[in-house]
Amino acid sequence: MHIVINFIKKIFSMEGSRFMLVGVANTLIGTSVMLFAYNVLGFGYWISSILNYVVGSIFSYFANKYFTFKSEKKSMKEIIRFIANIIVCYVIAYSVAQPLIAMLLGRLQLSVSVFEQISMLTGTVIFIIINFCGQKFFVFK
């Protein structure tokens, strides 16, 4: 329980507030790219969601490095950790999102398009939560 309380305190700290601010901007940018790719360009679930994180991750790296976590390190190790964190968070979030939405909303008989878009947005929420932990405790520790 102590770990959960400390995590909640970190979320509402200045660092957590800055992460949320960057996250809002990053989410707006990435989600716009993802939905544009899916709805306008006709790309599928995986390609659209990957584009979200390619574009969003570039923005996120620099914003979180310098604004959120105030890291001045010039390290290839940090970049590799960031990339690894993004990949792991992405795979977990989007692999969990589709089965979770199928389980929760499967009886509604949604169209494939609506189902996949709800899954992508759910994946985004899951990603945000685990990404904060990865960046805080692994990348910019």
N, C-alpha and C positions, 0 to 999 in steps of 0.2 A: 504494500500500500504506500509505503514511503517513496518508492520509485515513481509511482503514478503522481503523487502530490508534487514531487520535485519536477517532473516533466511538465505538469500544468503550470507551475511557477515559471519555468523557462519559456513556455509559450507566451505568457503575458509579460515577460521581461522586455526591455528595450530591444534586445537582440531578436526576440520572438516577434515583436511588433514590426521591426524592420523586415524580417523574413516574410511576414504576412503581406506587407506592402509590396515587396518585390514579387511575392507570389501572386498577388492580385494582377499586377501588370503582366507578369509572365503568363498567367492563366488566360488573360484576355487575348494576348498575342497568340499563344499556342493554340488555344481553343478556336480562335478565328481561323487560323491556318487549317486546323484539322477539319472543321465543319465546311470550310470552303473547298478543301480537297475532296471531301466526301460528297457533298451536295452539288457542287458546280463542276468539278473536274471528273467526278465519277469514280474516284479511287475507292478501294475497299476499306474495311475496318482497320486492318493492320497497317497498310501504307499510310492512311490518313492519320492514324494515331502516332506513327513513327515520325511523320513530318512535324507534328505538334512538338515532339521532344527534340528534334534536331534544331528547329528554329528557337524554341523556348529555352533549350539548354545553353545555347550560345549567350543569349541575354542573361539567363540565370547565373551562369558562371561568373561573369564580370560584376553583375549587380550584387550577388551574395558575397563574392570575394572581397570587394572593396567597400560596399555599403553596409551589408548585414554583419559579416563576421570580421571586418577590418583586418583582413589578412594581407600582409605586405610581402609574404614569401614569394619568391620567383622560383618555382619548383615544378619540374616535369612530373615528379611523384604526385603532387597535388592535382595536376591536370588528369593524370591517369586514375587517381582515386575518384575524382569527380565523374569522369566518364564511366568508370566501373559502377559507381553509385547510381547514376542515371539508368544504366542498362539493367541493373538488378531491380531497381524500383519499378522500372517500366515493365519488365517481364512479370514480376509479381503482380503489380496492379492490374494490368490488362488481362492477364491469365485468370485472375480471380473475378474480375468484373463481369465477364460474360456468363460464367456459370452462376454467379450470385444473382444477377438480374433474371436469368432463366428460372432459378429457383423461386425468386420473389414474385416475378410477374408472368411466369410461364402460362398461367391459366387465362391471361387476358388476350391471348392470341394476337399479339402485336405484329405489325408488318415487320419484315426483316430490317427495313430502314429505320423505323422507330426503335426497335429492339437494339440495333447496333449503336444508334446515337445515344440512347440511355446508357448502354454499356460503356461507351466511350467517356461520357460525363462521369459515370461512377468510377471508372478507372482513373480519371483525373483526380477525384477526391482521395481515393486510396493512395495514389502516387504522392500527392502533396503531404500526406501524413507521414509516410515512411521516408520520403525524401528529406524532410526536415531533420529527422533523426540521423539519417546517413550523412548529411552535410555537417551537422553539428558535431557528431561524435566520431566521424570517420574522415571526412574530407578536410574540413577546416578546424580540426580539433586543436 
